[in-house]
């Protein structure tokens, strides 16, 4: 939108050495020039009128180009808001701006006066460029103000609304775990509740600080913009031209406000309620209880079983086949057609779930969970358990144990080969735990923000594995 400043180098190529003759020759012709007027502020383009001051011709440089000057009266042009001043030296209208000396001059000053040979611009052109620049700046400030308003009204308000719920969920998690062994965990319970309280107070303080800061920034930005708009609409042209530095200072002040951004410091830290001691004792209390082996309805879904696997009649045992069966299985979109995988029949999206898999006979297997949207077809990593972002598994191959997710492996130190591997999923706390049921030793534990219901997932390439009840 900003218009480049039009500049003219007024030099004379006349062979006459008499300044008066040169000036008279210049005045003998009428110059024509468009006078761009900012239509939004001044009501649109206005035609030139014959009256007013005469134009000054440009006979410099050997060409016939004309030098534009103001050919309308101050009030008619819509550019000058007050009566124009006259040049003290030549008593002519100050309708030019000298870029070299940064001042208003008349045409005589530019041709034969002190500004001869300087870079000069018609005042109308200069004013238009300054106005256009002001419009750009004001529009940018308005957009910035809108972004700040949205940040305050949407982001910060949503954070405040969700903070109490997040803090309550953290408290419930702490209280639920402590209740399993309250006598031994009273001190730990109190410590964790205080930590949640401190974290909640920290986030509240951050939100209050952010709200106060951005409200102040918005107020400052609005005041600066209002002053610039007032300057734009009420300042006389002659004063506007020489007020560029003041305008630049205000613009720089507004630019220092900065842009709002959402950061993690505005969220409750989920780790504030995490405790290794508490998690271990809570898991032990559950795993030693009567429901450690989970629901009897948990079995393998035969629709998902890869053709390299054989499913038992009770749908609980998977056996790896070294050769593909001669009779191909009917096509099913849910079936894995390459990797030796199978999924469980129980979808988990709430509460606490635990199940145990007998892996004592197998030297190569995977047990874990995945989203129902996991790819079923092809040999790519999208369908390979532990090699994509939709599956979390404990794997055992070549004598090594590891936790696998999104193609990354975490080596696990296992003292004794487990005959059974238990899995514990606590949906409220988004915790997944792999453990050894006989000793209740935790093999691996993670906290993840699961975005969809989970299914038990298994793979086997040696002998068989069985879901126990």
KETORKE-196150 format. One record per residue (C-alpha): x negated, y negated, z; residue in one letter. Coordinates in steps of 0.02 Angstrom, whole numbers, plus 32768, in hexadecimal, padded with zeros to 4 digits. Layout:
REM residues N
+------+------+------+------+
!    X !    Y !    Z ! type !
+------+------+------+------+
!    X !    Y !    Z !    A !
...
+------+------+------+------+
//
This chain:
REM residues 469
+------+------+------+------+
!    X !    Y !    Z ! type !
+------+------+------+------+
! 8000 ! 8000 ! 8000 !    X !
! 7F70 ! 7F8C ! 8024 !    X !
! 7F48 ! 7F1C ! 7F93 !    X !
! 7E95 ! 7EF5 ! 7F66 !    X !
! 7E69 ! 7E3F ! 7F79 !    X !
! 7E63 ! 7DE4 ! 7ED2 !    X !
! 7DC6 ! 7D7D ! 7EC6 !    X !
! 7D8B ! 7D02 ! 7E45 !    X !
! 7CDD ! 7CC0 ! 7E29 !    X !
! 7CF8 ! 7C0C ! 7DFB !    X !
! 7C62 ! 7BD1 ! 7D98 !    X !
! 7C62 ! 7B58 ! 7D07 !    X !
! 7C0F ! 7B76 ! 7C60 !    X !
! 7C2D ! 7AC5 ! 7C1D !    X !
! 7B97 ! 7A73 ! 7BD0 !    X !
! 7BC8 ! 79CC ! 7C19 !    X !
! 7B62 ! 7995 ! 7CAC !    X !
! 7BE3 ! 7916 ! 7CE7 !    X !
! 7C4E ! 7963 ! 7D74 !    X !
! 7CDE ! 78EB ! 7D4F !    X !
! 7CE5 ! 7922 ! 7C99 !    X !
! 7CE3 ! 79D8 ! 7CCF !    X !
! 7D70 ! 79BA ! 7D4B !    X !
! 7DD9 ! 795D ! 7CCA !    X !
! 7DBF ! 79EA ! 7C4E !    X !
! 7DF7 ! 7A67 ! 7CD0 !    X !
! 7E93 ! 7A03 ! 7CF9 !    X !
! 7EC3 ! 79F5 ! 7C41 !    X !
! 7F06 ! 7AA8 ! 7C3E !    X !
! 7F88 ! 7AFE ! 7CAB !    X !
! 7F5E ! 7BA1 ! 7CFB !    X !
! 7FDB ! 7C2E ! 7D0E !    X !
! 7FD7 ! 7CAF ! 7D98 !    X !
! 804B ! 7D2B ! 7DE7 !    X !
! 8067 ! 7D07 ! 7E9D !    X !
! 808E ! 7DAE ! 7EEF !    X !
! 8105 ! 7D97 ! 7F7F !    X !
! 8126 ! 7E1B ! 8000 !    X !
! 81D9 ! 7E41 ! 7FD1 !    X !
! 820D ! 7E91 ! 8076 !    X !
! 81DD ! 7DFA ! 80DD !    X !
! 8209 ! 7D71 ! 8060 !    X !
! 82A3 ! 7DB5 ! 800C !    X !
! 8257 ! 7DF5 ! 7F6A !    X !
! 81F8 ! 7DA8 ! 7ED8 !    X !
! 821F ! 7CF3 ! 7EB0 !    X !
! 8206 ! 7CA7 ! 7E04 !    X !
! 8188 ! 7C1C ! 7DE4 !    X !
! 81CA ! 7B6E ! 7DD0 !    X !
! 818A ! 7AE4 ! 7D64 !    X !
! 817A ! 7A68 ! 7DF3 !    X !
! 80F4 ! 7A5B ! 7E76 !    X !
! 803A ! 7A4A ! 7E5F !    X !
! 7FE6 ! 7A63 ! 7DB9 !    X !
! 7F7C ! 7AFB ! 7D9B !    X !
! 7EC2 ! 7AEF ! 7D83 !    X !
! 7E7B ! 7B42 ! 7CE7 !    X !
! 7DE7 ! 7BB5 ! 7CEB !    X !
! 7D74 ! 7B8C ! 7C5D !    X !
! 7CE2 ! 7BDF ! 7CB1 !    X !
! 7C80 ! 7C71 ! 7C6F !    X !
! 7CA5 ! 7C47 ! 7BBA !    X !
! 7D50 ! 7C9A ! 7BBB !    X !
! 7E01 ! 7C5E ! 7BB5 !    X !
! 7E3A ! 7CB0 ! 7C55 !    X !
! 7E9F ! 7C43 ! 7CC8 !    X !
! 7E89 ! 7C2D ! 7D83 !    X !
! 7F2E ! 7C42 ! 7DE2 !    X !
! 7F65 ! 7BBE ! 7E5F !    X !
! 8004 ! 7B9A ! 7EBD !    X !
! 8080 ! 7B52 ! 7E3D !    X !
! 8116 ! 7B49 ! 7EB0 !    X !
! 813C ! 7AE6 ! 7F49 !    X !
! 8117 ! 7B2E ! 7FF3 !    X !
! 81CC ! 7B50 ! 801D !    X !
! 81F8 ! 7B94 ! 7F71 !    X !
! 8169 ! 7C10 ! 7F64 !    X !
! 8198 ! 7C70 ! 8000 !    X !
! 80DF ! 7C81 ! 8029 !    X !
! 80B8 ! 7BE3 ! 808A !    X !
! 8121 ! 7BCD ! 8124 !    X !
! 80ED ! 7B1A ! 8149 !    X !
! 80BA ! 7A85 ! 80E2 !    X !
! 800E ! 7AA5 ! 8096 !    X !
! 7F7C ! 7A3E ! 80D2 !    X !
! 7F14 ! 79D4 ! 805D !    X !
! 7E5A ! 79DA ! 803F !    X !
! 7E06 ! 794C ! 809E !    X !
! 7D84 ! 7935 ! 8017 !    X !
! 7DF0 ! 793F ! 7F7A !    X !
! 7E9F ! 7921 ! 7FC2 !    X !
! 7EDB ! 79BA ! 7F62 !    X !
! 7F44 ! 7A4C ! 7F9E !    X !
! 7EE5 ! 7AD5 ! 7FFA !    X !
! 7F21 ! 7B62 ! 7F8C !    X !
! 7E80 ! 7BC9 ! 7F84 !    X !
! 7E20 ! 7C30 ! 8002 !    X !
! 7D62 ! 7C35 ! 8001 !    X !
! 7D29 ! 7CE4 ! 802D !    X !
! 7C76 ! 7CAC ! 8041 !    X !
! 7C9A ! 7C28 ! 80C6 !    X !
! 7D3F ! 7C74 ! 8102 !    X !
! 7DA5 ! 7BD4 ! 80F3 !    X !
! 7E30 ! 7B82 ! 8090 !    X !
! 7DFA ! 7B13 ! 7FFF !    X !
! 7E43 ! 7ABA ! 7F69 !    X !
! 7E1E ! 7ADB ! 7EB3 !    X !
! 7DA8 ! 7A45 ! 7EAA !    X !
! 7D3E ! 7A90 ! 7F36 !    X !
! 7D33 ! 7B31 ! 7ED4 !    X !
! 7D01 ! 7AE0 ! 7E2F !    X !
! 7C99 ! 7A48 ! 7E59 !    X !
! 7C98 ! 7A43 ! 7F16 !    X !
! 7C3C ! 7A98 ! 7FA3 !    X !
! 7C80 ! 7B44 ! 7F78 !    X !
! 7C47 ! 7B40 ! 7EC4 !    X !
! 7C0A ! 7BEF ! 7E94 !    X !
! 7C57 ! 7C42 ! 7F2C !    X !
! 7CD1 ! 7CD3 ! 7F27 !    X !
! 7D7E ! 7C88 ! 7F36 !    X !
! 7E2F ! 7CCF ! 7F37 !    X !
! 7ED9 ! 7C7F ! 7F21 !    X !
! 7F2B ! 7C68 ! 7FCB !    X !
! 7FC7 ! 7CC2 ! 7F8D !    X !
! 7F62 ! 7D5C ! 7F5F !    X !
! 7F02 ! 7D57 ! 8002 !    X !
! 7FA2 ! 7D46 ! 8068 !    X !
! 7FF3 ! 7DD6 ! 800B !    X !
! 7F5F ! 7E49 ! 802C !    X !
! 7F5C ! 7E1C ! 80E5 !    X !
! 8017 ! 7E37 ! 80F2 !    X !
! 800D ! 7EE0 ! 809B !    X !
! 7F84 ! 7F14 ! 8111 !    X !
! 7FED ! 7EE0 ! 81A5 !    X !
! 807E ! 7F46 ! 8162 !    X !
! 800E ! 7FE0 ! 8154 !    X !
! 7FD1 ! 7FC9 ! 8206 !    X !
! 8080 ! 7FB0 ! 824B !    X !
! 80C0 ! 804B ! 81F1 !    X !
! 8031 ! 80B4 ! 8238 !    X !
! 8057 ! 8072 ! 82E6 !    X !
! 810E ! 809B ! 82D1 !    X !
! 80E5 ! 814E ! 829D !    X !
! 806E ! 815F ! 8330 !    X !
! 80F4 ! 811E ! 83A5 !    X !
! 816E ! 81A0 ! 8361 !    X !
! 80EF ! 822B ! 837F !    X !
! 80D4 ! 81F0 ! 8431 !    X !
! 818F ! 81E6 ! 8450 !    X !
! 81A7 ! 8297 ! 840F !    X !
! 8118 ! 82D5 ! 847D !    X !
! 8166 ! 8284 ! 8516 !    X !
! 8219 ! 82B6 ! 84F0 !    X !
! 81FA ! 8366 ! 84AF !    X !
! 8153 ! 83AE ! 84E8 !    X !
! 8143 ! 8360 ! 8594 !    X !
! 81FC ! 8374 ! 85BB !    X !
! 81F9 ! 842B ! 8586 !    X !
! 815E ! 8447 ! 85F2 !    X !
! 81B6 ! 83FD ! 8688 !    X !
! 8251 ! 8465 ! 8669 !    X !
! 81EE ! 8507 ! 8655 !    X !
! 8174 ! 84E8 ! 86E2 !    X !
! 81EB ! 8519 ! 876E !    X !
! 8220 ! 85B7 ! 8714 !    X !
! 816A ! 85E7 ! 86F4 !    X !
! 813D ! 85C8 ! 87A9 !    X !
! 81D3 ! 862E ! 87E4 !    X !
! 81A1 ! 86C0 ! 8774 !    X !
! 80F3 ! 86BB ! 87BD !    X !
! 8138 ! 86BD ! 886D !    X !
! 81AB ! 874F ! 8846 !    X !
! 8119 ! 87B0 ! 87FE !    X !
! 80B3 ! 8792 ! 889A !    X !
! 8141 ! 87BF ! 8910 !    X !
! 816E ! 885C ! 88AD !    X !
! 80BD ! 889E ! 88B7 !    X !
! 80A2 ! 8871 ! 896E !    X !
! 8142 ! 88C9 ! 89A1 !    X !
! 80F4 ! 8973 ! 8973 !    X !
! 8075 ! 8963 ! 89FF !    X !
! 80A9 ! 88CB ! 8A64 !    X !
! 8055 ! 88F8 ! 8B09 !    X !
! 7FA9 ! 8906 ! 8AB8 !    X !
! 7FC2 ! 8875 ! 8A40 !    X !
! 800A ! 87E6 ! 8AA8 !    X !
! 7F6A ! 8782 ! 8AA1 !    X !
! 7F5A ! 87A0 ! 89E4 !    X !
! 800E ! 876E ! 89CA !    X !
! 7FF7 ! 86C9 ! 8A23 !    X !
! 7F58 ! 86A3 ! 89C2 !    X !
! 7FAA ! 86C1 ! 891B !    X !
! 8046 ! 865D ! 8943 !    X !
! 7FDA ! 85CA ! 8975 !    X !
! 7F78 ! 85DC ! 88D3 !    X !
! 8019 ! 85D8 ! 886E !    X !
! 8051 ! 8540 ! 88D1 !    X !
! 7FAD ! 84E7 ! 88AF !    X !
! 7FB8 ! 8512 ! 87F8 !    X !
! 806B ! 84D6 ! 87EE !    X !
! 803C ! 8433 ! 8844 !    X !
! 7FA9 ! 8420 ! 87CE !    X !
! 8017 ! 8433 ! 8735 !    X !
! 8099 ! 83BE ! 877D !    X !
! 8013 ! 833B ! 879C !    X !
! 7FD1 ! 8353 ! 86EB !    X !
! 807E ! 833D ! 86A3 !    X !
! 809E ! 82A1 ! 870B !    X !
! 7FF5 ! 825B ! 86D8 !    X !
! 8016 ! 8282 ! 8622 !    X !
! 80C2 ! 8235 ! 8627 !    X !
! 8083 ! 8197 ! 867D !    X !
! 7FEF ! 8188 ! 8606 !    X !
! 8054 ! 819C ! 8567 !    X !
! 80E1 ! 812C ! 85A5 !    X !
! 8060 ! 80A5 ! 85C5 !    X !
! 8010 ! 80C7 ! 851C !    X !
! 80B8 ! 80BD ! 84C6 !    X !
! 80DF ! 8019 ! 851E !    X !
! 8036 ! 7FD1 ! 84EE !    X !
! 8049 ! 800B ! 843B !    X !
! 80F7 ! 7FC1 ! 8430 !    X !
! 80BD ! 7F1A ! 8475 !    X !
! 802B ! 7F13 ! 83FC !    X !
! 809A ! 7F40 ! 836B !    X !
! 811A ! 7EBC ! 839E !    X !
! 8092 ! 7E38 ! 83A4 !    X !
! 8053 ! 7E6A ! 82F9 !    X !
! 8103 ! 7E6A ! 82B2 !    X !
! 811C ! 7DBC ! 82FD !    X !
! 8078 ! 7D86 ! 82AE !    X !
! 80B0 ! 7DD0 ! 820B !    X !
! 8158 ! 7D78 ! 8208 !    X !
! 8139 ! 7CD3 ! 8261 !    X !
! 8085 ! 7CA0 ! 8247 !    X !
! 8067 ! 7C19 ! 81C1 !    X !
! 8002 ! 7C55 ! 812F !    X !
! 7F71 ! 7BE0 ! 814E !    X !
! 7F62 ! 7C1E ! 8201 !    X !
! 7F80 ! 7CD5 ! 81CF !    X !
! 7EED ! 7CD2 ! 8158 !    X !
! 7E74 ! 7C99 ! 81DE !    X !
! 7EBC ! 7D0E ! 8263 !    X !
! 7E77 ! 7DAE ! 8217 !    X !
! 7DFB ! 7DCB ! 82A4 !    X !
! 7E81 ! 7DB8 ! 8329 !    X !
! 7EEE ! 7E32 ! 82CA !    X !
! 7E5D ! 7EAC ! 82BB !    X !
! 7E40 ! 7EA3 ! 8377 !    X !
! 7EF6 ! 7ED0 ! 8399 !    X !
! 7EF0 ! 7F5D ! 831C !    X !
! 7E53 ! 7FA2 ! 836D !    X !
! 7EA7 ! 7F99 ! 8416 !    X !
! 7F3C ! 7FFB ! 83D4 !    X !
! 7ECE ! 807E ! 8382 !    X !
! 7E7E ! 809E ! 842B !    X !
! 7F22 ! 80E7 ! 846B !    X !
! 7EF9 ! 818F ! 841B !    X !
! 7F69 ! 821F ! 83EA !    X !
! 7FC6 ! 8292 ! 8465 !    X !
! 7FA2 ! 834C ! 8462 !    X !
! 7FE3 ! 83E4 ! 84BC !    X !
! 7F5E ! 8441 ! 8521 !    X !
! 7F57 ! 84D7 ! 8595 !    X !
! 7F3F ! 8467 ! 862C !    X !
! 7FF9 ! 843E ! 861D !    X !
! 8026 ! 84F7 ! 8636 !    X !
! 8029 ! 8560 ! 86D2 !    X !
! 7F8F ! 85CF ! 86D2 !    X !
! 7FD2 ! 8682 ! 86CE !    X !
! 7F34 ! 86BE ! 8727 !    X !
! 7F60 ! 865C ! 87C3 !    X !
! 7FC9 ! 86EF ! 87FF !    X !
! 7F4D ! 8776 ! 87CC !    X !
! 7EF3 ! 87DE ! 884F !    X !
! 7E88 ! 8877 ! 8832 !    X !
! 7EAE ! 88B8 ! 88E0 !    X !
! 7F67 ! 889A ! 88D2 !    X !
! 7F75 ! 88E4 ! 8824 !    X !
! 7F17 ! 8982 ! 8855 !    X !
! 7F7E ! 89A4 ! 88F1 !    X !
! 8020 ! 897E ! 8897 !    X !
! 7FF4 ! 89F6 ! 880A !    X !
! 7FC3 ! 8A7D ! 8886 !    X !
! 8068 ! 8A6B ! 88E1 !    X !
! 80C8 ! 8A83 ! 883E !    X !
! 805C ! 8B0E ! 87F8 !    X !
! 8067 ! 8B75 ! 8896 !    X !
! 8124 ! 8B64 ! 889B !    X !
! 81A8 ! 8BDA ! 8855 !    X !
! 81B8 ! 8B78 ! 87B1 !    X !
! 8101 ! 8B7F ! 8781 !    X !
! 8126 ! 8BEF ! 86EA !    X !
! 81AB ! 8B7B ! 86A8 !    X !
! 8252 ! 8BA0 ! 8658 !    X !
! 827A ! 8C4C ! 8615 !    X !
! 82C3 ! 8BFC ! 8579 !    X !
! 8217 ! 8BC7 ! 853F !    X !
! 81E5 ! 8C38 ! 84AF !    X !
! 8194 ! 8C28 ! 8405 !    X !
! 8201 ! 8BE4 ! 8379 !    X !
! 81F9 ! 8C69 ! 82F1 !    X !
! 821C ! 8BE7 ! 826A !    X !
! 8171 ! 8B97 ! 828B !    X !
! 8105 ! 8C35 ! 8295 !    X !
! 807C ! 8C3D ! 8211 !    X !
! 807C ! 8CDA ! 81A2 !    X !
! 7FD3 ! 8D0B ! 81EB !    X !
! 8026 ! 8D23 ! 8294 !    X !
! 809B ! 8DAB ! 82D1 !    X !
! 8123 ! 8D7B ! 834E !    X !
! 815F ! 8DFB ! 83CE !    X !
! 8215 ! 8E2A ! 83E1 !    X !
! 8227 ! 8DC2 ! 847F !    X !
! 81DD ! 8D2A ! 8424 !    X !
! 8156 ! 8D16 ! 84A9 !    X !
! 80BA ! 8D66 ! 845C !    X !
! 8056 ! 8D2F ! 83C5 !    X !
! 7FDE ! 8DAB ! 8375 !    X !
! 7F60 ! 8D7C ! 82F0 !    X !
! 7F65 ! 8DE4 ! 8250 !    X !
! 7EC0 ! 8DF9 ! 81F6 !    X !
! 7F1B ! 8E12 ! 8152 !    X !
! 7FB0 ! 8DB8 ! 810C !    X !
! 804D ! 8E21 ! 8107 !    X !
! 807B ! 8E62 ! 805A !    X !
! 812D ! 8E2A ! 806E !    X !
! 812C ! 8D6C ! 806A !    X !
! 819B ! 8D15 ! 80E5 !    X !
! 8228 ! 8CA7 ! 80A5 !    X !
! 8200 ! 8BEF ! 8092 !    X !
! 8228 ! 8B83 ! 8127 !    X !
! 81FB ! 8ACA ! 8135 !    X !
! 81D3 ! 8AE3 ! 81EF !    X !
! 8154 ! 8B6E ! 81D0 !    X !
! 8098 ! 8B53 ! 81CF !    X !
! 805C ! 8B97 ! 8128 !    X !
! 7F9F ! 8B8E ! 8143 !    X !
! 7F63 ! 8B7A ! 81F7 !    X !
! 7F8E ! 8C09 ! 8271 !    X !
! 8000 ! 8B9C ! 82DD !    X !
! 80A7 ! 8BB1 ! 8334 !    X !
! 8111 ! 8B3A ! 839B !    X !
! 817D ! 8B56 ! 8434 !    X !
! 8239 ! 8B48 ! 8434 !    X !
! 8249 ! 8ACD ! 84C6 !    X !
! 8247 ! 8A13 ! 84A1 !    X !
! 8206 ! 89AC ! 8534 !    X !
! 822C ! 88F3 ! 8548 !    X !
! 8256 ! 88E1 ! 8602 !    X !
! 8234 ! 892E ! 86AB !    X !
! 81A6 ! 89A5 ! 86D7 !    X !
! 817D ! 8A43 ! 8674 !    X !
! 8101 ! 8ACE ! 8692 !    X !
! 80DB ! 8B71 ! 8639 !    X !
! 8052 ! 8BF4 ! 8639 !    X !
! 8001 ! 8C4C ! 85A4 !    X !
! 7FA4 ! 8CF0 ! 85B4 !    X !
! 7F03 ! 8CDE ! 854D !    X !
! 7E9B ! 8D69 ! 859B !    X !
! 7E93 ! 8DD3 ! 84FF !    X !
! 7E67 ! 8D49 ! 8483 !    X !
! 7DBE ! 8CFC ! 845F !    X !
! 7E02 ! 8C76 ! 83EA !    X !
! 7E9F ! 8C12 ! 8413 !    X !
! 7EED ! 8B68 ! 8430 !    X !
! 7F75 ! 8B39 ! 84AC !    X !
! 7FC4 ! 8A8E ! 84C3 !    X !
! 804F ! 8A1C ! 8487 !    X !
! 807C ! 89BB ! 83EA !    X !
! 8102 ! 894C ! 83A0 !    X !
! 818C ! 899E ! 833B !    X !
! 8156 ! 8932 ! 82A8 !    X !
! 80B0 ! 898F ! 8298 !    X !
! 808D ! 89BE ! 81E3 !    X !
! 80B1 ! 8A74 ! 81BD !    X !
! 806F ! 8A89 ! 810C !    X !
! 7FC1 ! 8A88 ! 80C1 !    X !
! 7F10 ! 8AA1 ! 80FF !    X !
! 7EF0 ! 89ED ! 8132 !    X !
! 7ECE ! 89AF ! 81E1 !    X !
! 7F80 ! 896C ! 81E9 !    X !
! 7FBC ! 8A1E ! 8209 !    X !
! 7F27 ! 8A57 ! 8271 !    X !
! 7F40 ! 8A57 ! 832D !    X !
! 7ECC ! 89DE ! 8387 !    X !
! 7E8E ! 898D ! 82E6 !    X !
! 7F13 ! 8904 ! 82DB !    X !
! 7F66 ! 8882 ! 8349 !    X !
! 8004 ! 88EB ! 8360 !    X !
! 7FBC ! 897F ! 83C0 !    X !
! 7F5E ! 899C ! 8465 !    X !
! 7F13 ! 8A49 ! 8482 !    X !
! 7E96 ! 8AAA ! 84E9 !    X !
! 7E2E ! 8B15 ! 8473 !    X !
! 7DBF ! 8BAD ! 848D !    X !
! 7D4A ! 8BE4 ! 8400 !    X !
! 7CA0 ! 8C37 ! 8400 !    X !
! 7C9E ! 8C3E ! 84BD !    X !
! 7CB4 ! 8B81 ! 84D3 !    X !
! 7D49 ! 8B24 ! 851A !    X !
! 7D77 ! 8A74 ! 84E5 !    X !
! 7E07 ! 89FA ! 84E3 !    X !
! 7E36 ! 89C0 ! 8433 !    X !
! 7E9A ! 892A ! 83F8 !    X !
! 7E92 ! 88C0 ! 835A !    X !
! 7DFA ! 8921 ! 831C !    X !
! 7D94 ! 88FE ! 83BA !    X !
! 7D56 ! 8987 ! 842E !    X !
! 7D32 ! 8978 ! 84E7 !    X !
! 7CC6 ! 8A0A ! 8524 !    X !
! 7D06 ! 8A5E ! 85C3 !    X !
! 7C9D ! 8AB2 ! 8648 !    X !
! 7CF2 ! 8B56 ! 8674 !    X !
! 7C9A ! 8BC2 ! 86F6 !    X !
! 7D05 ! 8C5C ! 86DC !    X !
! 7D66 ! 8C8C ! 8642 !    X !
! 7E1E ! 8C71 ! 866E !    X !
! 7E96 ! 8D00 ! 864C !    X !
! 7F28 ! 8C88 ! 864D !    X !
! 7F37 ! 8BD0 ! 8627 !    X !
! 7FC1 ! 8B66 ! 8671 !    X !
! 8005 ! 8AC3 ! 862C !    X !
! 805D ! 8A3E ! 8691 !    X !
! 80B6 ! 89AD ! 863D !    X !
! 80FD ! 8921 ! 86A8 !    X !
! 815F ! 88B0 ! 8636 !    X !
! 8180 ! 881E ! 86AF !    X !
! 80C6 ! 8806 ! 86CC !    X !
! 8098 ! 883B ! 8618 !    X !
! 801C ! 88B8 ! 865F !    X !
! 7FE3 ! 895A ! 860C !    X !
! 7F7A ! 89D5 ! 8671 !    X !
! 7F23 ! 8A79 ! 8644 !    X !
! 7EFC ! 8AE8 ! 86D8 !    X !
! 7ECA ! 8B97 ! 870C !    X !
! 7F60 ! 8BE0 ! 876C !    X !
! 7F01 ! 8C59 ! 87DC !    X !
! 7E92 ! 8BD4 ! 882A !    X !
! 7EFA ! 8B3A ! 87FB !    X !
! 7E58 ! 8AF0 ! 87B6 !    X !
! 7E7C ! 8A61 ! 873F !    X !
! 7E25 ! 8A80 ! 869A !    X !
! 7E56 ! 89DB ! 864B !    X !
! 7ED1 ! 894F ! 866D !    X !
! 7F06 ! 88B7 ! 8609 !    X !
! 7F83 ! 8829 ! 860D !    X !
! 7FCC ! 87FB ! 8563 !    X !
! 8058 ! 8789 ! 8528 !    X !
! 80BF ! 880E ! 84D0 !    X !
! 8134 ! 87BE ! 8452 !    X !
! 81A3 ! 8853 ! 8428 !    X !
! 81DD ! 88FA ! 8471 !    X !
! 8156 ! 8980 ! 847F !    X !
! 8157 ! 8A38 ! 8451 !    X !
! 80E3 ! 8AC1 ! 8494 !    X !
! 8063 ! 8AED ! 840E !    X !
! 7FEF ! 8B82 ! 83FA !    X !
! 7F74 ! 8BCB ! 837E !    X !
! 7F18 ! 8C72 ! 8381 !    X !
! 7E96 ! 8CC2 ! 8310 !    X !
! 7E64 ! 8D54 ! 837E !    X !
! 7ED8 ! 8DD9 ! 83C7 !    X !
! 7F6E ! 8D90 ! 8423 !    X !
! 7FB1 ! 8D11 ! 84A0 !    X !
! 8053 ! 8D19 ! 8505 !    X !
! 80C6 ! 8C9D ! 855A !    X !
! 80E1 ! 8CDF ! 860B !    X !
! 8182 ! 8CD4 ! 8670 !    X !
+------+------+------+------+
//
